Amino acid sequence: MISSNEIRTSFFQFFKEKGHTIVESAPVVPHDDPTLLFTNAGMNQFKDIFLGTGTRDYVRAADTQKCVRVSGKHNDLEEVGVDTYHHTYFEMLGNWSFGDYFKEEAITWAWEFLTERCHIDPSIMYATVFEGDAANNVEPDNEAANIWTSRTGIPRERVLFCSGKDNFWEMGDTGPCGPCTEIHVDRGPAACDMQGTPGHECRVNGDCARFIEIWNLVFIQYNRLPDGRLEPLPSRHVDTGMGFERLCALMNKKLSNYDTDLFTPLFDTLCGLSGHTYGSLLEKDIAFRVIGDHARTLCVAISDGVNPGNMGRGYVLRRILRRAVRFGRQVLGLRDPFMHQLAPVIATIYSEIFPEISGRLAHMEQVLMAEENAFARTIDNGIRLFEDLVAGLKEHAQLPGDSAFDLYSTYGFPKDLIELMARERKITLDQSGWNKAEAEHEKASAGKKRTFAAFDIEELDGLSPTEFCGYADANGMYRLTHRTRALRLFNDATMLVLESTPF
């Protein structure tokens, strides 16, 4: 097997030879971009250049970007584990031109890297280009199509003109945008996951896994105005993105991203913990894939400064962890906390490229263990109550919304897990019944009084930071009782500072 580190290094070396500066990945938390929950594409850290508000001291760059896609337009959460090529966390390899080279170099270098450095068979590759948009007076991208056929030797019948849905990239409703050309690979009939489906046809941009996009080359040459019109940009840019996990699978002649060294060490650990073997049974394989994917997302996000919580990014991480724990406990029979045991494996996998994961390993392990312990009793009870609710329901039946909401509001079992487990039984949640029960619950809670207190920060002068000690009993469980000392009363004796706390 060609290692992932070798493949990544080869990419960097190739574009360094082409005059590119190799830049570090941005964190998955886009600190300077309130429009994003997580970094979801390689272009995020260069957005200011495309908007004309920032510059760099280089005009060519290449990188691998840590990306998380779990919400909004780019949301691959429900596909993870069910198929073998979607992930909530993935790396995006990219090369960039800021007002320097354009279509010819981008296309010919991509072809050169894939065929000469990666030794991918040219006969299995297809290119798609933008078919044009008469309403916006944009011509078909014949320039890109001609470059493909004249400079790479790819036959004309494997250069396909496609609509803006697939081949026109936009940052948002307004701003820099442009046509793109994508490279797709035919992985053969065995890769089709729709075999036996009436009327199915394997094709590029189809709905099966046989033809898979590997690299997207975006040509940023227009500005979308508020009235919808397109105007040419004074400087044209190149923004490319290639799925690293997909490239690793392709180079190792694997039909699944999960059969590469980015995942196999995780599966070896899970096999040792559970006694189950990956590749033996579909239900258990899905569990392996979900847990492996989600563990990577959690460790990368936590190492970049996000912790599970009840709001925003923290709530997304909490949902992801609980999904993984549910699969581990219900499908693989893992009764003891296990997510924290995957963190050292992930730190080792990424030690060469993302050393910050190893640097925060102890913190990750502590957070994951505490979160899983806190959820353990809830999930076991919730699974049992869910099984009682669906007992006797046939396929395509509805799960009563009021009963499902009670499972959430009274027992704390998350709605997304209720919906996920219902889908696995091929039943649906009665959403109107859920909404009605939720409205009644909110109405009943409306009269409850909440009390808030305010104080001046100067009132804390001279106090040492309160020590947190909530994670640390001998069995790795939350410490539920703790003896401590009061340091100061203030705010008319309504607020108290403690020397240490398990909260």
DAZIJO-V275645 format. One record per backbone hydrogen bond with DSSP energy under -1.0 kcal/mol. NH is the residue of the N-H (numbers start at 1). CO is the residue of the C=O. If there is no record, write none. Layout:
NH;CO / NH;CO
//
This chain:
7;3 / 8;4 / 9;5 / 10;6 / 11;7 / 12;8 / 13;9 / 14;10 / 15;11 / 16;12 / 17;13 / 19;16 / 20;15 / 21;60 / 23;62 / 31;29 / 33;30 / 36;33 / 39;28 / 44;41 / 46;43 / 47;44 / 49;46 / 50;46 / 51;47 / 53;48 / 54;48 / 61;96 / 62;21 / 63;94 / 65;92 / 67;90 / 68;39 / 69;88 / 76;69 / 80;76 / 83;79 / 90;67 / 92;65 / 93;242 / 94;63 / 96;61 / 97;238 / 98;59 / 106;102 / 107;103 / 108;104 / 109;105 / 110;106 / 111;107 / 112;108 / 113;109 / 114;110 / 115;111 / 116;112 / 117;112 / 118;113 / 120;114 / 124;121 / 125;122 / 126;184 / 127;158 / 128;182 / 129;160 / 131;162 / 133;138 / 137;134 / 138;133 / 141;130 / 142;140 / 145;141 / 146;142 / 147;143 / 148;144 / 149;145 / 150;146 / 151;147 / 152;148 / 154;148 / 158;155 / 159;156 / 160;127 / 162;129 / 166;163 / 167;163 / 168;164 / 169;178 / 171;176 / 175;224 / 177;222 / 178;169 / 180;167 / 181;217 / 182;128 / 183;215 / 184;126 / 185;212 / 186;124 / 187;210 / 191;188 / 192;189 / 197;194 / 200;197 / 206;203 / 212;185 / 214;183 / 215;183 / 216;241 / 217;181 / 218;239 / 219;179 / 220;237 / 221;177 / 221;219 / 222;177 / 223;231 / 224;175 / 225;229 / 228;225 / 231;223 / 233;221 / 237;220 / 238;97 / 239;218 / 240;95 / 241;216 / 242;93 / 243;214 / 244;91 / 247;243 / 248;244 / 249;245 / 250;246 / 251;247 / 252;248 / 253;250 / 254;249 / 257;84 / 259;256 / 260;257 / 263;260 / 264;260 / 267;263 / 268;264 / 269;265 / 270;266 / 271;267 / 272;268 / 273;269 / 274;270 / 275;271 / 280;277 / 285;281 / 286;282 / 287;283 / 288;284 / 289;285 / 290;286 / 291;287 / 292;288 / 293;289 / 294;290 / 295;291 / 296;292 / 297;293 / 298;294 / 299;295 / 300;296 / 301;297 / 302;298 / 303;299 / 305;302 / 306;301 / 309;314 / 314;311 / 315;311 / 316;312 / 317;313 / 318;314 / 319;315 / 320;316 / 321;317 / 322;318 / 323;319 / 324;320 / 325;321 / 326;322 / 327;323 / 328;324 / 329;325 / 330;326 / 331;327 / 332;327 / 334;328 / 341;338 / 342;339 / 346;342 / 347;343 / 348;344 / 349;345 / 350;346 / 351;348 / 354;350 / 357;354 / 359;355 / 361;358 / 364;360 / 365;361 / 366;362 / 367;363 / 368;364 / 369;365 / 370;366 / 371;367 / 372;368 / 373;369 / 374;370 / 375;371 / 376;372 / 379;375 / 380;376 / 381;377 / 382;378 / 383;379 / 384;380 / 385;381 / 386;382 / 387;383 / 388;384 / 389;385 / 390;386 / 393;390 / 396;426 / 397;394 / 399;428 / 404;400 / 405;401 / 406;402 / 407;403 / 408;404 / 409;405 / 410;406 / 412;408 / 413;407 / 418;414 / 419;415 / 420;416 / 421;417 / 422;418 / 423;419 / 424;420 / 426;423 / 427;422 / 428;397 / 430;399 / 431;429 / 434;430 / 435;431 / 436;432 / 437;433 / 438;434 / 439;435 / 440;436 / 441;437 / 442;438 / 443;439 / 444;440 / 445;441 / 448;445 / 459;456 / 460;457 / 461;458 / 463;460 / 467;499 / 469;501 / 473;477 / 476;473 / 479;470 / 487;497 / 488;497 / 490;495 / 494;491 / 495;490 / 497;488 / 499;485 / 501;467
//
